[in-house]
Amino acid sequence: MEKILKELQEIKRLLSFQKKMLSVDDFCSYTGMSKHHVYHLTSTGKIKFYRPCGKMIFFDAEDVIEFLKQNPARSSINNENRINNYFLKKMK
């Protein structure tokens, strides 16, 4: 019975990611970030948010995805190519 409840909770959590607007708790669950960090991002203006009723804040799911896509990490293959190109230019 406990296993079924855990699976239902996981399904519920996954379905919450289909929302177009996310609450702070949804945002934290989706990204794995702490509430403190999320509030820091909002207070510094690093992420767009909405406050329709005063106190509660919400995030557009697409804005969250765009925020997460910032500063992509380069793959090791990409880094090797950049290093090789650098040395090839220096040798000329």
PDB file of N, CA, C and O in Angstrom:
ATOM      1  N   MET A   1       0.825  -1.199   0.000  1.00  0.00           N
ATOM      2  CA  MET A   1       0.000   0.000   0.000  1.00  0.00           C
ATOM      3  C   MET A   1       0.866   1.259   0.000  1.00  0.00           C
ATOM      4  O   MET A   1       0.575   2.226  -0.704  1.00  0.00           O
ATOM      5  N   GLU A   2       1.930   1.232   0.798  1.00  0.00           N
ATOM      6  CA  GLU A   2       2.824   2.402   0.885  1.00  0.00           C
ATOM      7  C   GLU A   2       3.526   2.662  -0.449  1.00  0.00           C
ATOM      8  O   GLU A   2       3.734   3.810  -0.840  1.00  0.00           O
ATOM      9  N   LYS A   3       3.884   1.581  -1.135  1.00  0.00           N
ATOM     10  CA  LYS A   3       4.534   1.719  -2.439  1.00  0.00           C
ATOM     11  C   LYS A   3       3.597   2.384  -3.447  1.00  0.00           C
ATOM     12  O   LYS A   3       4.024   3.223  -4.240  1.00  0.00           O
ATOM     13  N   ILE A   4       2.330   2.009  -3.411  1.00  0.00           N
ATOM     14  CA  ILE A   4       1.342   2.598  -4.320  1.00  0.00           C
ATOM     15  C   ILE A   4       1.171   4.081  -4.027  1.00  0.00           C
ATOM     16  O   ILE A   4       1.078   4.887  -4.952  1.00  0.00           O
ATOM     17  N   LEU A   5       1.129   4.450  -2.755  1.00  0.00           N
ATOM     18  CA  LEU A   5       1.007   5.859  -2.387  1.00  0.00           C
ATOM     19  C   LEU A   5       2.207   6.663  -2.870  1.00  0.00           C
ATOM     20  O   LEU A   5       2.045   7.779  -3.364  1.00  0.00           O
ATOM     21  N   LYS A   6       3.396   6.116  -2.736  1.00  0.00           N
ATOM     22  CA  LYS A   6       4.604   6.807  -3.210  1.00  0.00           C
ATOM     23  C   LYS A   6       4.555   6.991  -4.719  1.00  0.00           C
ATOM     24  O   LYS A   6       4.915   8.048  -5.237  1.00  0.00           O
ATOM     25  N   GLU A   7       4.105   5.952  -5.422  1.00  0.00           N
ATOM     26  CA  GLU A   7       4.019   6.051  -6.880  1.00  0.00           C
ATOM     27  C   GLU A   7       2.979   7.087  -7.296  1.00  0.00           C
ATOM     28  O   GLU A   7       3.197   7.838  -8.246  1.00  0.00           O
ATOM     29  N   LEU A   8       1.855   7.132  -6.592  1.00  0.00           N
ATOM     30  CA  LEU A   8       0.832   8.139  -6.891  1.00  0.00           C
ATOM     31  C   LEU A   8       1.344   9.550  -6.633  1.00  0.00           C
ATOM     32  O   LEU A   8       1.050  10.469  -7.398  1.00  0.00           O
ATOM     33  N   GLN A   9       2.106   9.727  -5.563  1.00  0.00           N
ATOM     34  CA  GLN A   9       2.692  11.031  -5.274  1.00  0.00           C
ATOM     35  C   GLN A   9       3.674  11.432  -6.365  1.00  0.00           C
ATOM     36  O   GLN A   9       3.726  12.598  -6.756  1.00  0.00           O
ATOM     37  N   GLU A  10       4.449  10.478  -6.857  1.00  0.00           N
ATOM     38  CA  GLU A  10       5.396  10.762  -7.938  1.00  0.00           C
ATOM     39  C   GLU A  10       4.649  11.147  -9.211  1.00  0.00           C
ATOM     40  O   GLU A  10       5.058  12.073  -9.911  1.00  0.00           O
ATOM     41  N   ILE A  11       3.568  10.451  -9.514  1.00  0.00           N
ATOM     42  CA  ILE A  11       2.757  10.774 -10.690  1.00  0.00           C
ATOM     43  C   ILE A  11       2.167  12.175 -10.548  1.00  0.00           C
ATOM     44  O   ILE A  11       2.169  12.955 -11.500  1.00  0.00           O
ATOM     45  N   LYS A  12       1.668  12.486  -9.368  1.00  0.00           N
ATOM     46  CA  LYS A  12       1.105  13.812  -9.110  1.00  0.00           C
ATOM     47  C   LYS A  12       2.171  14.889  -9.297  1.00  0.00           C
ATOM     48  O   LYS A  12       1.901  15.941  -9.877  1.00  0.00           O
ATOM     49  N   ARG A  13       3.393  14.623  -8.802  1.00  0.00           N
ATOM     50  CA  ARG A  13       4.499  15.583  -8.939  1.00  0.00           C
ATOM     51  C   ARG A  13       4.832  15.788 -10.418  1.00  0.00           C
ATOM     52  O   ARG A  13       5.033  16.919 -10.859  1.00  0.00           O
ATOM     53  N   LEU A  14       4.889  14.705 -11.175  1.00  0.00           N
ATOM     54  CA  LEU A  14       5.207  14.814 -12.594  1.00  0.00           C
ATOM     55  C   LEU A  14       4.112  15.551 -13.358  1.00  0.00           C
ATOM     56  O   LEU A  14       4.405  16.328 -14.267  1.00  0.00           O
ATOM     57  N   LEU A  15       2.867  15.314 -12.997  1.00  0.00           N
ATOM     58  CA  LEU A  15       1.768  16.021 -13.658  1.00  0.00           C
ATOM     59  C   LEU A  15       1.785  17.511 -13.350  1.00  0.00           C
ATOM     60  O   LEU A  15       1.350  18.320 -14.169  1.00  0.00           O
ATOM     61  N   SER A  16       2.284  17.876 -12.176  1.00  0.00           N
ATOM     62  CA  SER A  16       2.339  19.302 -11.829  1.00  0.00           C
ATOM     63  C   SER A  16       3.281  20.064 -12.759  1.00  0.00           C
ATOM     64  O   SER A  16       3.161  21.281 -12.898  1.00  0.00           O
ATOM     65  N   PHE A  17       4.214  19.359 -13.393  1.00  0.00           N
ATOM     66  CA  PHE A  17       5.138  20.018 -14.320  1.00  0.00           C
ATOM     67  C   PHE A  17       4.478  20.353 -15.644  1.00  0.00           C
ATOM     68  O   PHE A  17       5.079  21.041 -16.469  1.00  0.00           O
ATOM     69  N   GLN A  18       3.248  19.883 -15.873  1.00  0.00           N
ATOM     70  CA  GLN A  18       2.529  20.182 -17.099  1.00  0.00           C
ATOM     71  C   GLN A  18       1.801  21.521 -17.020  1.00  0.00           C
ATOM     72  O   GLN A  18       1.229  21.982 -18.007  1.00  0.00           O
ATOM     73  N   LYS A  19       1.825  22.140 -15.843  1.00  0.00           N
ATOM     74  CA  LYS A  19       1.157  23.431 -15.667  1.00  0.00           C
ATOM     75  C   LYS A  19       1.863  24.505 -16.481  1.00  0.00           C
ATOM     76  O   LYS A  19       3.061  24.411 -16.744  1.00  0.00           O
ATOM     77  N   LYS A  20       1.118  25.518 -16.873  1.00  0.00           N
ATOM     78  CA  LYS A  20       1.713  26.646 -17.583  1.00  0.00           C
ATOM     79  C   LYS A  20       2.281  27.665 -16.613  1.00  0.00           C
ATOM     80  O   LYS A  20       3.240  28.367 -16.936  1.00  0.00           O
ATOM     81  N   MET A  21       1.694  27.751 -15.426  1.00  0.00           N
ATOM     82  CA  MET A  21       2.178  28.661 -14.392  1.00  0.00           C
ATOM     83  C   MET A  21       2.587  27.834 -13.176  1.00  0.00           C
ATOM     84  O   MET A  21       1.863  26.932 -12.753  1.00  0.00           O
ATOM     85  N   LEU A  22       3.748  28.149 -12.623  1.00  0.00           N
ATOM     86  CA  LEU A  22       4.280  27.400 -11.489  1.00  0.00           C
ATOM     87  C   LEU A  22       4.321  28.268 -10.244  1.00  0.00           C
ATOM     88  O   LEU A  22       4.668  29.447 -10.314  1.00  0.00           O
ATOM     89  N   SER A  23       3.970  27.693  -9.113  1.00  0.00           N
ATOM     90  CA  SER A  23       4.132  28.376  -7.832  1.00  0.00           C
ATOM     91  C   SER A  23       5.601  28.240  -7.411  1.00  0.00           C
ATOM     92  O   SER A  23       6.384  27.580  -8.093  1.00  0.00           O
ATOM     93  N   VAL A  24       5.962  28.852  -6.314  1.00  0.00           N
ATOM     94  CA  VAL A  24       7.337  28.730  -5.821  1.00  0.00           C
ATOM     95  C   VAL A  24       7.646  27.272  -5.499  1.00  0.00           C
ATOM     96  O   VAL A  24       8.728  26.781  -5.821  1.00  0.00           O
ATOM     97  N   ASP A  25       6.701  26.578  -4.863  1.00  0.00           N
ATOM     98  CA  ASP A  25       6.926  25.162  -4.547  1.00  0.00           C
ATOM     99  C   ASP A  25       7.097  24.331  -5.810  1.00  0.00           C
ATOM    100  O   ASP A  25       7.960  23.454  -5.864  1.00  0.00           O
ATOM    101  N   ASP A  26       6.273  24.603  -6.835  1.00  0.00           N
ATOM    102  CA  ASP A  26       6.407  23.896  -8.113  1.00  0.00           C
ATOM    103  C   ASP A  26       7.772  24.177  -8.741  1.00  0.00           C
ATOM    104  O   ASP A  26       8.434  23.273  -9.250  1.00  0.00           O
ATOM    105  N   PHE A  27       8.178  25.440  -8.697  1.00  0.00           N
ATOM    106  CA  PHE A  27       9.470  25.850  -9.248  1.00  0.00           C
ATOM    107  C   PHE A  27      10.598  25.088  -8.558  1.00  0.00           C
ATOM    108  O   PHE A  27      11.497  24.561  -9.214  1.00  0.00           O
ATOM    109  N   CYS A  28      10.539  25.036  -7.232  1.00  0.00           N
ATOM    110  CA  CYS A  28      11.576  24.345  -6.453  1.00  0.00           C
ATOM    111  C   CYS A  28      11.601  22.853  -6.786  1.00  0.00           C
ATOM    112  O   CYS A  28      12.670  22.264  -6.947  1.00  0.00           O
ATOM    113  N   SER A  29      10.439  22.259  -6.887  1.00  0.00           N
ATOM    114  CA  SER A  29      10.349  20.837  -7.208  1.00  0.00           C
ATOM    115  C   SER A  29      10.875  20.561  -8.611  1.00  0.00           C
ATOM    116  O   SER A  29      11.564  19.566  -8.838  1.00  0.00           O
ATOM    117  N   TYR A  30      10.550  21.437  -9.545  1.00  0.00           N
ATOM    118  CA  TYR A  30      10.959  21.263 -10.943  1.00  0.00           C
ATOM    119  C   TYR A  30      12.468  21.419 -11.117  1.00  0.00           C
ATOM    120  O   TYR A  30      13.091  20.660 -11.860  1.00  0.00           O
ATOM    121  N   THR A  31      13.055  22.404 -10.430  1.00  0.00           N
ATOM    122  CA  THR A  31      14.466  22.719 -10.638  1.00  0.00           C
ATOM    123  C   THR A  31      15.393  22.104  -9.598  1.00  0.00           C
ATOM    124  O   THR A  31      16.590  21.952  -9.843  1.00  0.00           O
ATOM    125  N   GLY A  32      14.847  21.751  -8.440  1.00  0.00           N
ATOM    126  CA  GLY A  32      15.690  21.253  -7.360  1.00  0.00           C
ATOM    127  C   GLY A  32      16.340  22.370  -6.556  1.00  0.00           C
ATOM    128  O   GLY A  32      17.184  22.109  -5.698  1.00  0.00           O
ATOM    129  N   MET A  33      15.955  23.605  -6.826  1.00  0.00           N
ATOM    130  CA  MET A  33      16.517  24.747  -6.098  1.00  0.00           C
ATOM    131  C   MET A  33      15.755  24.951  -4.790  1.00  0.00           C
ATOM    132  O   MET A  33      14.594  24.561  -4.665  1.00  0.00           O
ATOM    133  N   SER A  34      16.419  25.562  -3.832  1.00  0.00           N
ATOM    134  CA  SER A  34      15.768  25.861  -2.562  1.00  0.00           C
ATOM    135  C   SER A  34      14.889  27.103  -2.701  1.00  0.00           C
ATOM    136  O   SER A  34      15.079  27.911  -3.611  1.00  0.00           O
ATOM    137  N   LYS A  35      13.935  27.245  -1.797  1.00  0.00           N
ATOM    138  CA  LYS A  35      13.074  28.434  -1.816  1.00  0.00           C
ATOM    139  C   LYS A  35      13.905  29.689  -1.615  1.00  0.00           C
ATOM    140  O   LYS A  35      13.652  30.719  -2.240  1.00  0.00           O
ATOM    141  N   HIS A  36      14.892  29.600  -0.744  1.00  0.00           N
ATOM    142  CA  HIS A  36      15.748  30.761  -0.484  1.00  0.00           C
ATOM    143  C   HIS A  36      16.412  31.224  -1.778  1.00  0.00           C
ATOM    144  O   HIS A  36      16.447  32.418  -2.073  1.00  0.00           O
ATOM    145  N   HIS A  37      16.937  30.271  -2.546  1.00  0.00           N
ATOM    146  CA  HIS A  37      17.609  30.634  -3.798  1.00  0.00           C
ATOM    147  C   HIS A  37      16.613  31.211  -4.812  1.00  0.00           C
ATOM    148  O   HIS A  37      16.933  32.161  -5.527  1.00  0.00           O
ATOM    149  N   VAL A  38      15.413  30.639  -4.872  1.00  0.00           N
ATOM    150  CA  VAL A  38      14.394  31.132  -5.797  1.00  0.00           C
ATOM    151  C   VAL A  38      14.021  32.571  -5.450  1.00  0.00           C
ATOM    152  O   VAL A  38      13.915  33.420  -6.334  1.00  0.00           O
ATOM    153  N   TYR A  39      13.821  32.843  -4.153  1.00  0.00           N
ATOM    154  CA  TYR A  39      13.492  34.208  -3.752  1.00  0.00           C
ATOM    155  C   TYR A  39      14.660  35.162  -4.037  1.00  0.00           C
ATOM    156  O   TYR A  39      14.446  36.331  -4.357  1.00  0.00           O
ATOM    157  N   HIS A  40      15.878  34.662  -3.919  1.00  0.00           N
ATOM    158  CA  HIS A  40      17.044  35.485  -4.260  1.00  0.00           C
ATOM    159  C   HIS A  40      17.021  35.827  -5.757  1.00  0.00           C
ATOM    160  O   HIS A  40      17.293  36.964  -6.143  1.00  0.00           O
ATOM    161  N   LEU A  41      16.696  34.840  -6.586  1.00  0.00           N
ATOM    162  CA  LEU A  41      16.621  35.083  -8.036  1.00  0.00           C
ATOM    163  C   LEU A  41      15.555  36.125  -8.372  1.00  0.00           C
ATOM    164  O   LEU A  41      15.752  36.959  -9.256  1.00  0.00           O
ATOM    165  N   THR A  42      14.433  36.074  -7.669  1.00  0.00           N
ATOM    166  CA  THR A  42      13.370  37.052  -7.944  1.00  0.00           C
ATOM    167  C   THR A  42      13.754  38.438  -7.450  1.00  0.00           C
ATOM    168  O   THR A  42      13.495  39.434  -8.125  1.00  0.00           O
ATOM    169  N   SER A  43      14.373  38.506  -6.270  1.00  0.00           N
ATOM    170  CA  SER A  43      14.711  39.825  -5.714  1.00  0.00           C
ATOM    171  C   SER A  43      15.817  40.516  -6.494  1.00  0.00           C
ATOM    172  O   SER A  43      15.888  41.744  -6.508  1.00  0.00           O
ATOM    173  N   THR A  44      16.686  39.741  -7.145  1.00  0.00           N
ATOM    174  CA  THR A  44      17.757  40.336  -7.943  1.00  0.00           C
ATOM    175  C   THR A  44      17.357  40.517  -9.401  1.00  0.00           C
ATOM    176  O   THR A  44      18.138  41.025 -10.206  1.00  0.00           O
ATOM    177  N   GLY A  45      16.130  40.099  -9.742  1.00  0.00           N
ATOM    178  CA  GLY A  45      15.644  40.278 -11.109  1.00  0.00           C
ATOM    179  C   GLY A  45      16.245  39.316 -12.108  1.00  0.00           C
ATOM    180  O   GLY A  45      16.228  39.588 -13.309  1.00  0.00           O
ATOM    181  N   LYS A  46      16.776  38.195 -11.644  1.00  0.00           N
ATOM    182  CA  LYS A  46      17.412  37.247 -12.557  1.00  0.00           C
ATOM    183  C   LYS A  46      16.413  36.324 -13.234  1.00  0.00           C
ATOM    184  O   LYS A  46      16.728  35.674 -14.231  1.00  0.00           O
ATOM    185  N   ILE A  47      15.207  36.272 -12.685  1.00  0.00           N
ATOM    186  CA  ILE A  47      14.159  35.460 -13.317  1.00  0.00           C
ATOM    187  C   ILE A  47      12.855  36.246 -13.301  1.00  0.00           C
ATOM    188  O   ILE A  47      12.535  36.937 -12.334  1.00  0.00           O
ATOM    189  N   LYS A  48      12.123  36.124 -14.381  1.00  0.00           N
ATOM    190  CA  LYS A  48      10.854  36.825 -14.530  1.00  0.00           C
ATOM    191  C   LYS A  48       9.790  36.103 -13.703  1.00  0.00           C
ATOM    192  O   LYS A  48       9.708  34.875 -13.715  1.00  0.00           O
ATOM    193  N   PHE A  49       8.977  36.880 -12.986  1.00  0.00           N
ATOM    194  CA  PHE A  49       7.904  36.287 -12.191  1.00  0.00           C
ATOM    195  C   PHE A  49       6.690  37.201 -12.204  1.00  0.00           C
ATOM    196  O   PHE A  49       6.769  38.354 -12.626  1.00  0.00           O
ATOM    197  N   TYR A  50       5.575  36.675 -11.740  1.00  0.00           N
ATOM    198  CA  TYR A  50       4.313  37.403 -11.749  1.00  0.00           C
ATOM    199  C   TYR A  50       3.722  37.392 -10.349  1.00  0.00           C
ATOM    200  O   TYR A  50       3.848  36.413  -9.613  1.00  0.00           O
ATOM    201  N   ARG A  51       3.087  38.480  -9.998  1.00  0.00           N
ATOM    202  CA  ARG A  51       2.458  38.629  -8.684  1.00  0.00           C
ATOM    203  C   ARG A  51       1.038  39.158  -8.888  1.00  0.00           C
ATOM    204  O   ARG A  51       0.794  40.348  -8.687  1.00  0.00           O
ATOM    205  N   PRO A  52       0.094  38.293  -9.285  1.00  0.00           N
ATOM    206  CA  PRO A  52      -1.249  38.762  -9.626  1.00  0.00           C
ATOM    207  C   PRO A  52      -2.086  39.226  -8.431  1.00  0.00           C
ATOM    208  O   PRO A  52      -2.949  40.092  -8.577  1.00  0.00           O
ATOM    209  N   CYS A  53      -1.836  38.661  -7.271  1.00  0.00           N
ATOM    210  CA  CYS A  53      -2.683  38.980  -6.110  1.00  0.00           C
ATOM    211  C   CYS A  53      -1.881  39.545  -4.951  1.00  0.00           C
ATOM    212  O   CYS A  53      -2.267  39.378  -3.794  1.00  0.00           O
ATOM    213  N   GLY A  54      -0.804  40.191  -5.232  1.00  0.00           N
ATOM    214  CA  GLY A  54      -0.022  40.807  -4.163  1.00  0.00           C
ATOM    215  C   GLY A  54       1.127  39.964  -3.674  1.00  0.00           C
ATOM    216  O   GLY A  54       2.249  40.119  -4.154  1.00  0.00           O
ATOM    217  N   LYS A  55       0.880  39.072  -2.731  1.00  0.00           N
ATOM    218  CA  LYS A  55       1.966  38.382  -2.052  1.00  0.00           C
ATOM    219  C   LYS A  55       2.501  37.152  -2.798  1.00  0.00           C
ATOM    220  O   LYS A  55       3.714  36.978  -2.912  1.00  0.00           O
ATOM    221  N   MET A  56       1.610  36.310  -3.301  1.00  0.00           N
ATOM    222  CA  MET A  56       2.056  35.072  -3.955  1.00  0.00           C
ATOM    223  C   MET A  56       2.705  35.371  -5.300  1.00  0.00           C
ATOM    224  O   MET A  56       2.272  36.261  -6.032  1.00  0.00           O
ATOM    225  N   ILE A  57       3.757  34.604  -5.614  1.00  0.00           N
ATOM    226  CA  ILE A  57       4.414  34.792  -6.904  1.00  0.00           C
ATOM    227  C   ILE A  57       4.314  33.518  -7.728  1.00  0.00           C
ATOM    228  O   ILE A  57       4.255  32.409  -7.199  1.00  0.00           O
ATOM    229  N   PHE A  58       4.298  33.714  -9.041  1.00  0.00           N
ATOM    230  CA  PHE A  58       4.181  32.609  -9.977  1.00  0.00           C
ATOM    231  C   PHE A  58       5.186  32.809 -11.104  1.00  0.00           C
ATOM    232  O   PHE A  58       5.648  33.920 -11.363  1.00  0.00           O
ATOM    233  N   PHE A  59       5.510  31.707 -11.764  1.00  0.00           N
ATOM    234  CA  PHE A  59       6.473  31.716 -12.863  1.00  0.00           C
ATOM    235  C   PHE A  59       5.830  31.059 -14.069  1.00  0.00           C
ATOM    236  O   PHE A  59       5.148  30.041 -13.946  1.00  0.00           O
ATOM    237  N   ASP A  60       6.051  31.646 -15.232  1.00  0.00           N
ATOM    238  CA  ASP A  60       5.630  31.021 -16.480  1.00  0.00           C
ATOM    239  C   ASP A  60       6.587  29.860 -16.729  1.00  0.00           C
ATOM    240  O   ASP A  60       7.804  30.032 -16.668  1.00  0.00           O
ATOM    241  N   ALA A  61       6.046  28.691 -17.008  1.00  0.00           N
ATOM    242  CA  ALA A  61       6.877  27.498 -17.191  1.00  0.00           C
ATOM    243  C   ALA A  61       7.907  27.697 -18.314  1.00  0.00           C
ATOM    244  O   ALA A  61       9.038  27.221 -18.218  1.00  0.00           O
ATOM    245  N   GLU A  62       7.507  28.397 -19.365  1.00  0.00           N
ATOM    246  CA  GLU A  62       8.444  28.639 -20.472  1.00  0.00           C
ATOM    247  C   GLU A  62       9.582  29.558 -20.038  1.00  0.00           C
ATOM    248  O   GLU A  62      10.720  29.378 -20.471  1.00  0.00           O
ATOM    249  N   ASP A  63       9.285  30.548 -19.182  1.00  0.00           N
ATOM    250  CA  ASP A  63      10.340  31.422 -18.656  1.00  0.00           C
ATOM    251  C   ASP A  63      11.323  30.629 -17.803  1.00  0.00           C
ATOM    252  O   ASP A  63      12.526  30.888 -17.829  1.00  0.00           O
ATOM    253  N   VAL A  64      10.809  29.670 -17.052  1.00  0.00           N
ATOM    254  CA  VAL A  64      11.667  28.834 -16.204  1.00  0.00           C
ATOM    255  C   VAL A  64      12.600  28.004 -17.082  1.00  0.00           C
ATOM    256  O   VAL A  64      13.792  27.889 -16.798  1.00  0.00           O
ATOM    257  N   ILE A  65      12.054  27.432 -18.139  1.00  0.00           N
ATOM    258  CA  ILE A  65      12.874  26.623 -19.050  1.00  0.00           C
ATOM    259  C   ILE A  65      13.942  27.490 -19.708  1.00  0.00           C
ATOM    260  O   ILE A  65      15.095  27.072 -19.812  1.00  0.00           O
ATOM    261  N   GLU A  66      13.578  28.682 -20.150  1.00  0.00           N
ATOM    262  CA  GLU A  66      14.557  29.593 -20.751  1.00  0.00           C
ATOM    263  C   GLU A  66      15.634  29.974 -19.739  1.00  0.00           C
ATOM    264  O   GLU A  66      16.814  30.047 -20.081  1.00  0.00           O
ATOM    265  N   PHE A  67      15.231  30.216 -18.503  1.00  0.00           N
ATOM    266  CA  PHE A  67      16.190  30.538 -17.447  1.00  0.00           C
ATOM    267  C   PHE A  67      17.168  29.382 -17.252  1.00  0.00           C
ATOM    268  O   PHE A  67      18.370  29.605 -17.111  1.00  0.00           O
ATOM    269  N   LEU A  68      16.667  28.165 -17.244  1.00  0.00           N
ATOM    270  CA  LEU A  68      17.521  26.998 -17.041  1.00  0.00           C
ATOM    271  C   LEU A  68      18.462  26.750 -18.219  1.00  0.00           C
ATOM    272  O   LEU A  68      19.498  26.104 -18.060  1.00  0.00           O
ATOM    273  N   LYS A  69      18.111  27.256 -19.385  1.00  0.00           N
ATOM    274  CA  LYS A  69      18.951  27.055 -20.573  1.00  0.00           C
ATOM    275  C   LYS A  69      20.065  28.097 -20.702  1.00  0.00           C
ATOM    276  O   LYS A  69      20.841  28.053 -21.656  1.00  0.00           O
ATOM    277  N   GLN A  70      20.150  29.026 -19.757  1.00  0.00           N
ATOM    278  CA  GLN A  70      21.208  30.035 -19.799  1.00  0.00           C
ATOM    279  C   GLN A  70      22.560  29.385 -19.514  1.00  0.00           C
ATOM    280  O   GLN A  70      22.641  28.376 -18.813  1.00  0.00           O
ATOM    281  N   ASN A  71      23.589  29.961 -20.051  1.00  0.00           N
ATOM    282  CA  ASN A  71      24.963  29.528 -19.800  1.00  0.00           C
ATOM    283  C   ASN A  71      25.174  28.031 -20.013  1.00  0.00           C
ATOM    284  O   ASN A  71      25.528  27.315 -19.076  1.00  0.00           O
ATOM    285  N   PRO A  72      24.961  27.559 -21.234  1.00  0.00           N
ATOM    286  CA  PRO A  72      25.147  26.129 -21.469  1.00  0.00           C
ATOM    287  C   PRO A  72      26.602  25.726 -21.250  1.00  0.00           C
ATOM    288  O   PRO A  72      27.522  26.464 -21.601  1.00  0.00           O
ATOM    289  N   ALA A  73      26.792  24.567 -20.677  1.00  0.00           N
ATOM    290  CA  ALA A  73      28.140  24.044 -20.454  1.00  0.00           C
ATOM    291  C   ALA A  73      28.654  23.461 -21.758  1.00  0.00           C
ATOM    292  O   ALA A  73      27.907  22.854 -22.527  1.00  0.00           O
ATOM    293  N   ARG A  74      29.905  23.652 -21.984  1.00  0.00           N
ATOM    294  CA  ARG A  74      30.503  23.106 -23.207  1.00  0.00           C
ATOM    295  C   ARG A  74      30.940  21.677 -22.954  1.00  0.00           C
ATOM    296  O   ARG A  74      31.412  21.339 -21.869  1.00  0.00           O
ATOM    297  N   SER A  75      30.779  20.849 -23.964  1.00  0.00           N
ATOM    298  CA  SER A  75      31.191  19.455 -23.829  1.00  0.00           C
ATOM    299  C   SER A  75      32.704  19.362 -23.921  1.00  0.00           C
ATOM    300  O   SER A  75      33.357  20.278 -24.421  1.00  0.00           O
ATOM    301  N   SER A  76      33.258  18.269 -23.445  1.00  0.00           N
ATOM    302  CA  SER A  76      34.709  18.089 -23.483  1.00  0.00           C
ATOM    303  C   SER A  76      35.207  18.015 -24.924  1.00  0.00           C
ATOM    304  O   SER A  76      36.319  18.458 -25.213  1.00  0.00           O
ATOM    305  N   ILE A  77      34.399  17.460 -25.834  1.00  0.00           N
ATOM    306  CA  ILE A  77      34.786  17.410 -27.250  1.00  0.00           C
ATOM    307  C   ILE A  77      34.868  18.819 -27.806  1.00  0.00           C
ATOM    308  O   ILE A  77      35.804  19.145 -28.537  1.00  0.00           O
ATOM    309  N   ASN A  78      33.897  19.660 -27.468  1.00  0.00           N
ATOM    310  CA  ASN A  78      33.893  21.045 -27.911  1.00  0.00           C
ATOM    311  C   ASN A  78      35.127  21.766 -27.366  1.00  0.00           C
ATOM    312  O   ASN A  78      35.759  22.541 -28.084  1.00  0.00           O
ATOM    313  N   ASN A  79      35.469  21.518 -26.112  1.00  0.00           N
ATOM    314  CA  ASN A  79      36.650  22.143 -25.515  1.00  0.00           C
ATOM    315  C   ASN A  79      37.923  21.694 -26.222  1.00  0.00           C
ATOM    316  O   ASN A  79      38.818  22.504 -26.463  1.00  0.00           O
ATOM    317  N   GLU A  80      38.011  20.406 -26.555  1.00  0.00           N
ATOM    318  CA  GLU A  80      39.189  19.898 -27.271  1.00  0.00           C
ATOM    319  C   GLU A  80      39.330  20.581 -28.621  1.00  0.00           C
ATOM    320  O   GLU A  80      40.433  20.957 -29.019  1.00  0.00           O
ATOM    321  N   ASN A  81      38.221  20.741 -29.325  1.00  0.00           N
ATOM    322  CA  ASN A  81      38.253  21.402 -30.630  1.00  0.00           C
ATOM    323  C   ASN A  81      38.718  22.846 -30.497  1.00  0.00           C
ATOM    324  O   ASN A  81      39.500  23.325 -31.317  1.00  0.00           O
ATOM    325  N   ARG A  82      38.241  23.539 -29.471  1.00  0.00           N
ATOM    326  CA  ARG A  82      38.652  24.929 -29.253  1.00  0.00           C
ATOM    327  C   ARG A  82      40.146  25.010 -28.943  1.00  0.00           C
ATOM    328  O   ARG A  82      40.831  25.908 -29.433  1.00  0.00           O
ATOM    329  N   ILE A  83      40.644  24.095 -28.148  1.00  0.00           N
ATOM    330  CA  ILE A  83      42.074  24.088 -27.794  1.00  0.00           C
ATOM    331  C   ILE A  83      42.913  23.810 -29.034  1.00  0.00           C
ATOM    332  O   ILE A  83      43.916  24.481 -29.278  1.00  0.00           O
ATOM    333  N   ASN A  84      42.500  22.817 -29.817  1.00  0.00           N
ATOM    334  CA  ASN A  84      43.233  22.489 -31.044  1.00  0.00           C
ATOM    335  C   ASN A  84      43.247  23.672 -32.002  1.00  0.00           C
ATOM    336  O   ASN A  84      44.285  23.985 -32.586  1.00  0.00           O
ATOM    337  N   ASN A  85      42.107  24.327 -32.167  1.00  0.00           N
ATOM    338  CA  ASN A  85      42.039  25.496 -33.052  1.00  0.00           C
ATOM    339  C   ASN A  85      42.937  26.619 -32.548  1.00  0.00           C
ATOM    340  O   ASN A  85      43.576  27.308 -33.343  1.00  0.00           O
ATOM    341  N   TYR A  86      42.989  26.804 -31.251  1.00  0.00           N
ATOM    342  CA  TYR A  86      43.836  27.842 -30.666  1.00  0.00           C
ATOM    343  C   TYR A  86      45.304  27.587 -31.007  1.00  0.00           C
ATOM    344  O   TYR A  86      46.017  28.490 -31.443  1.00  0.00           O
ATOM    345  N   PHE A  87      45.748  26.335 -30.801  1.00  0.00           N
ATOM    346  CA  PHE A  87      47.147  26.025 -31.080  1.00  0.00           C
ATOM    347  C   PHE A  87      47.467  26.057 -32.570  1.00  0.00           C
ATOM    348  O   PHE A  87      48.579  26.416 -32.956  1.00  0.00           O
ATOM    349  N   LEU A  88      46.508  25.686 -33.404  1.00  0.00           N
ATOM    350  CA  LEU A  88      46.734  25.753 -34.843  1.00  0.00           C
ATOM    351  C   LEU A  88      46.916  27.202 -35.292  1.00  0.00           C
ATOM    352  O   LEU A  88      47.746  27.481 -36.157  1.00  0.00           O
ATOM    353  N   LYS A  89      46.152  28.120 -34.716  1.00  0.00           N
ATOM    354  CA  LYS A  89      46.284  29.535 -35.056  1.00  0.00           C
ATOM    355  C   LYS A  89      47.623  30.085 -34.570  1.00  0.00           C
ATOM    356  O   LYS A  89      48.238  30.905 -35.251  1.00  0.00           O
ATOM    357  N   LYS A  90      48.078  29.640 -33.403  1.00  0.00           N
ATOM    358  CA  LYS A  90      49.341  30.118 -32.847  1.00  0.00           C
ATOM    359  C   LYS A  90      50.524  29.627 -33.670  1.00  0.00           C
ATOM    360  O   LYS A  90      51.545  30.310 -33.753  1.00  0.00           O
ATOM    361  N   MET A  91      50.400  28.451 -34.280  1.00  0.00           N
ATOM    362  CA  MET A  91      51.502  27.882 -35.055  1.00  0.00           C
ATOM    363  C   MET A  91      51.667  28.576 -36.404  1.00  0.00           C
ATOM    364  O   MET A  91      52.730  28.478 -37.017  1.00  0.00           O
ATOM    365  N   LYS A  92      50.641  29.269 -36.874  1.00  0.00           N
ATOM    366  CA  LYS A  92      50.721  29.919 -38.200  1.00  0.00           C
ATOM    367  C   LYS A  92      51.555  31.142 -38.166  1.00  0.00           C
ATOM    368  O   LYS A  92      51.724  31.803 -39.191  1.00  0.00           O
TER     369      LYS A  92
END
